[in-house]
Amino acid sequence: MSKSAEPRTLPHTPEIPFDPRISTYTLFGGLFDGKFEPYEYAGWVDECMSWKRTCYIGDWSPLSNKFLVKGRDALKFFSNIVVNSLAKFEIGQAKHMIMCNRSGKIVCEGIGMRLAEDEIIFTSGPVFWPGFMFAKGGYDATASQLGEVQFIKQVQGPNALYVLEKATGESLRDISFVHFRKTQIGNRPFYILRQGMSGELGYELHGSSEHAVAIHQAILDAGEEFGISQLGGRTKMINHVEACFPTPTVDFVPAIYEEQEYLDWMRSVSPHFTGRTPPRTGSFVANDVSAYFRSPVELGWSKNIKFDHDFVGREALAAEVANPKRTMVTLVWNSEDVIDVYASLFREGDPYEVMELPRNGLGRIWADKVVSDGTLVGVTTSRCYSYFSRKMISLCTIDVAQSKPGNEVTIIWGNPGGAQKHVRATVAPAPYKRDNRRIDVSTLPSLDQARSRG
């Protein structure tokens, strides 16, 4: 790493409007291809409440894997590498696609959108497994990596529909859950996908990066009367915990580090790729990186696995689905024990590891032991403070026998060798917050009615 004192230009995310009032930035995306975005705008408490009360606009454009496959074998290609069934995959439909290695551990996951009969785009974080699998050849199709030429934005919350209808000038109520179509703001076209990463009514926008700032600003302007907020990097991953969306390099390590052929291929196509595993911290420590791998079953995604087709990892997942060992839950941390962690900062002696609010920053996996009667029963990640619930919560991959809501377990908080706090916790369902993504938008007030209500 260079130790030069030469001034460097901060690589600001180019798809969002520059705000001169922002003084603190955080990196989102990979170490080499990520971009800096505002850490917070109006304050993390207000931003955390935005998707429950009004709505937010947030940017996910630095997600670098935007893989477009066009040709007769586009559907065949994805069917060969995803655990999902694509037997009923309509044009204008999206799916949460999950890709595994032969051991049934997740190497990559993201959103697949069928743009046309022979055209599918897959977007995810910086694991280029689809490109690697396509490069192995044999498909009557072409593939391209859109990378920085396409923006991804989210508008989420109870007022999201009204804001977007005002901005686009048309009704969007024909778009059903996990479906999409084209729309535009002015003469700037884009795809609008109804999904809901916040656990509320929500939309994701995909379009050309040259229009990103103008579209972002137009949505902000349209949303002013509806109380829209901008989502900073400090807050944007809170809804992943409340609504239970476990995330690669945050809640688990993608299982690419035992795939030597993939690692060699990445080094051949990317000059920045090092093959180093993501940094990890917390009370859970394992020398073998595979201890941080997860299967779709362990993350609560068993419903996505369909055995109506051949795919990589099919045999291993068939055995696990028949006899699951671990599953995904939410842990609710005991508030008295959490308060004592903060109180330790004001006492003599070594304090406990600081619990950043509302959660620890990105860039490493924070994994802690979960025990019952001294026996390891799970690993918890993504600890965060939910202002909405006034609780510290986290996601946890836990033994099935310990997964019943109301079950009491103990979290070991703090790195080995330092002060460690035994935090009592209660098992709760995942998602923790009520899932409102599938709300029937035909029952909502019209745009004019919503505006008249103020």
N, C-alpha and C positions, 0 to 999 in steps of 0.2 A: 504494500500500500504506500502511495506517495506521501512524503512528509513535506512537500513543497509548500511554501507560504504564499504562492501565487494566488491572486483572487480568483474565485470560481463563480460562475453564474448559477444561481439556484434553478434547477430544472422544474419550473412551475408547471403543473398540469395544464396543458394548453387548451383543453376543452371546457374550462370554466372561466368566467369573467374574473379579471384581476381586481382585487379589492384592496386599495391602498391602506385601509384601516386595519388590516390583519398584520399582526406582528410575529406570530408564531406559526410554524409550518411543521408538517410531519410527512414522512415518506409513505406512499402507498404503492404497492407493487413490488417487483423484484429489486434486488440490490443494484443491478446494473440498468434495468429497463423501467424501474419505477419512477414516479414523479412526486413532487412535493405539492401538498394541498394544505389549505388552512386547517390548523389544529381545531379551532372552533370559531364560530361566528358570533351568535348572540349569547353563548354560554351553554355548557353541556346540560344543565338541568332543563332549560327550555327546549333544547334540541332533542333530548330524550323523550320529552312529552309531545313533540310535534306530531308524531304518527298516531298518537291516541286522540289528540284534540283537534288538530287541523290537518296539516300535511307538510311534507318536506320535499325538497329536490336535492338529490345527492349524485355524485359522479363516480362511476366505476370504469371510466375509460382506460386507465392504466392496465387493466386486465389484458395481458398481452396475447393470449391464445384465442384468436378469432379465426377459426379454421373453416374455410369454405370448400365444399366438394361439389363438383358439377359433372354430370354425366350419367350414363345408363346405370352404372353400378354404385351410385351414391348411397342409395338405401341399403344395398347389399353390404357395402363397406362398413357402415355404422352398425348394422345388425350383427356383424361378425365380432365386434369389439365391445358392445354394450350389453349389460345384463338385462336391459329393458326389452320388452317386446315391441317391435316396430311393425307388426302385422296390421295394426290400425293406427297409422300415422298420417293424418290428413295434411294436405297443403294448408298452411295457416295455423298449424298446431305446433306447440312446443312440448318438450319432455325434459325432465331432469335426468340426463344420461349419466350412467355410472360405468366406469371402465376398470377392470380388475386384471391382475396378473394371474398366472396359473394357480397360485395358492389361494385365490379368492380375496386378496387384499386390494384395496382401492389404489389405483395409480393416478386416476384423473376423474373428475366429475364436473359437470357444468350443464348449461342449457343448450339443447339442440332445437333448432327451428327449421321446419320444412318450408322453404321458400317457394319451391316449384316441384313438379313431378320428379325432376332429376337434379335437385339443388337443395342442399342442407348445409346450414352453418352451425358450428358448435363454438360456444364461447366459455372460457374458464380462466383460471389462473395460469401461472407460468410453468405448467407441465405439458410438454408438447408430445404426449403419447400418441394422439391421433396422427400427427405428422410422421412419427416414427413408423407406426403400423401401416400407413399408406405407402411410405417409401419402400416397404418390403415388396410392393409391386403386385401386379396381377389384376388390377382393377381398370375397367373401361370407364375412366373418369379422369378429371383433372382436379388438382387441389392447389389452393393458394392461402397464404397467411395474410390476413388483412391488417393485423397489427395496429399501428397507430393511425390508420386511415379511417377508422370507424369509432364513433363515440358510443358509450353506454351510460345512460342516465336513468335514475329512478325517481318517480313521483309517487309518494306513498302516504296514506292516511285517509281519514273520512272525507276530506274535501278534495282529494286528488282528482276525482272524476270531474268536478265542477271547474277546477283550474284548467284541466286539459281540454275540456269542451269549450271553454272561453278562449283559450289560446289557439285552438285549431279551427274554431268556428263551426264545428259540426258535432252531432251526437255520436258518442262512442259506446253507447249501451248495447250495441250488437256484438261487441267483443266479449266472448265468454271466457271463463277462467282457463288459463294456459293456452290461449289462442291469441293470434295477432293479425294485423293487417296494416296496410299503408295509410298514412295520413300526412298532413303537412301543416306547417306554420308559415304563412305567407307563401313564398314559392320554394320553401325548403322542405323536401320530402324526407320521411323516415318511417321505420316500422314501429308500431306501438304494441307491446305485448302486455297482456294482463297477467300478473303473477301475484306478488305480495310478500316480498322478503321481510317486511315489517310485521307480518301476521295480520295486517289490515288490508283493506282494499288498496290495491297498488298497481302501478304500471311501470314497465321498463321500456326505454326508448333506445333504438338502434339506428344510427344514420351516419352520414359522411362527416368526418371530423371538421371539414371546412365550414360546416354550418353549426357546429356545436355551441360556440359562444353565443351566437345570435339566438338560437333556440332556447338555450339556458336562460338568457336575459328575458326573452319573450314570456317564458313560463313564470319567471319571477315577477314580471310586471302584471301578468294576468292573475297571479296568486296573491297579490298584495291585499286585496279586499277579503280574501279567504284565509288570511293569517299564515301564509306559507313561510317556512323557515328553510335556511340552507343548512345542510348537514356537514359538519366538519369531521375530520379524521378521528377526533377524540371520541365521538359518539357513534360513528357509523356502524360499528360492530356490536352495539348493545342489542339491537333487535335480532341479531343472529343467535343470541342466548335466550332472550325472552320467547322467541318464536321457534327455537330449536333448528338452526341451520348450521350443523358442525362444518368446519371449514379447514381445508388443507393448509398445512404449515401453521395452523393456529390450534386446532384440536387433534390433529394427527399428522404423521409424516407420510407423504405419498410413497407407496411401495415401489419406487423406482430404483432404490439403492441396492437392490439385489438383482437388478436387470442389467447385466454388464453390456449387453448388446445395445440397449437404449442409451446407456451412459456414453459408450463409444460414439454412437451416432450423434448425440448432442454435442460432444466435443468437436465433431467434424463440421457441424452446421452453425455453431455459435462460438465465437471467439471468447466470450465472457463466461461460458459455462465452466464451473470448477468441479462439479460433482460432489461438493461438500454437503453434508446433511444439515438441515436447519438447526440453529442453536436451540438448546433446551435447558430449562431450569425448573426448579421446584423440588419437592420432597421425593417424587418418584424418579428414581435413577436406574437406568439400565444401560449396560455397555453395548448390548446388541440393539441396533436401531430398529430391528423388526418388532421390538416390544412396543414401539410407537405406531406401528401399522394398524389399520383397522379395516374390517370387512363391512359391506353394506348392512349385514345383520347387526353388527355391534353398534352401528350408528342409527339403528331404527329404520332402515330403509328396506326391510325385507319385502315390502309390498311392490317395490320396483323390480324385483328379480322374477323373471318369467322363464320357464324352461321349455318354451315352444320353439326354440332355435338353438343352434350351437354358438357358443361364444367363449372367449378366453376366461377361464376360471369356473366354468360350468360345473365340473365334477366336484370341486372343492366346496362350492356354494350349495350344491344339492345336499351334501352331507351336513353342512352347517345349518341350513334351513330346517332339516329334519331333526336336528338336535342342537339347538342354539345354546351357547354357553354364557354369552354376555349380551346386554342390550343397552339402550340409551335412556337415561332419565335426567331429570333436573334435581340438583341438590339445593336445598334452602339452608343457608348457614345460620347457626344460632347467633342472634344479634348480640347477646351479652358477651359471647366469646369474641365476636368481631370487634366490639367496642374495646375489649381488653387488649387487642392487638394495637389499636391506636393509642390506648392509654399507656402502653409500654414505652412510647416515645417520650413520656413525661416522668418516667421513673428512673431511678439509678439502675445501672447494669445494662447489659446488651438488650436492645429492643428487638421485637420480632420483625420479620421482613415486612416492609411497608406495603400496604394494600393501596395501590394507586386508585384514584377515583376518576371516572366510574369503572375503569378496568385498566389492566396493564397494557402498555403499548404493543403494537405489532412488531414483528421482526424476530420473535422467538416463541417457542411453545412453552407455556407455563403449565406443567403437569404435576399434580400432587396426589399422594397416596390417599386412598380411602380404605379404612380398616373397620372390621367388626370383631370385637373380642381379641384385638391384636393381630388378626389375620387379614392380609390384603384381599379385598373384595372388588376393588375398582380403581380407576384412575380418573381424576376430575380435571377439567380444563376450562378456559374461558371464564374464570371468576369475574363477576361484574356486579356493580351495585345497580339494582333496578329502582330508580327513583319512583317509578309508577307503583311498584309493590312495596317500597321502603324496606327491601330485603337485599342481602347479598346472596346471589345465586350463581350456579355454575352448571355446565353440562358434565355428565359422567357416564362413562362406559363401565357397567357394573355387572357382577354375576347375576344371572337370572333369578337365583334364589333370594337375592337381596333387593330386588327391583320393585317390590310392592309399595305403592304410595303409603306414606306414614312410617315406613321402616326407619329406624334410627341407626346412623353410622357415624364414624369419626373421620375428619379430614386432618391430615398432618400438614400444617402450614409452616413453611420455612425450609430453606435449603439444608441438607445434611452438613453437620459441622457447625451450624449456627443455632441461634435460639429457635426452637420449634414450639408451636402452639397446637394443642389438640383441640380442634374446633368441632363441636357437635353439629350434626346436620341431619336433615330429614329428607327422605326421598319423596319427590313430587313428580307428577306427569311431565312429559316433554311432548309438545311445547308447554311452557309454564303459563303463558298468557293465553287467554281465549283466542282461538283461531277464527278470525273474521275475514279471511281472504276470499271466501266464496260467496259473499253477500250478494243477494239478488238485486242488481242495480236497477232493474225495472221498477222496483218499489221505492226508489229514492226520489226526492223532489226534483223537479226540472231545474235547469240552470237558472231560469228567471225566478223560480220560487226560492231557490237557495240564496240568490242575491238579495231578494226582498227581505229575507229573514235577517240579513246582516251577518 
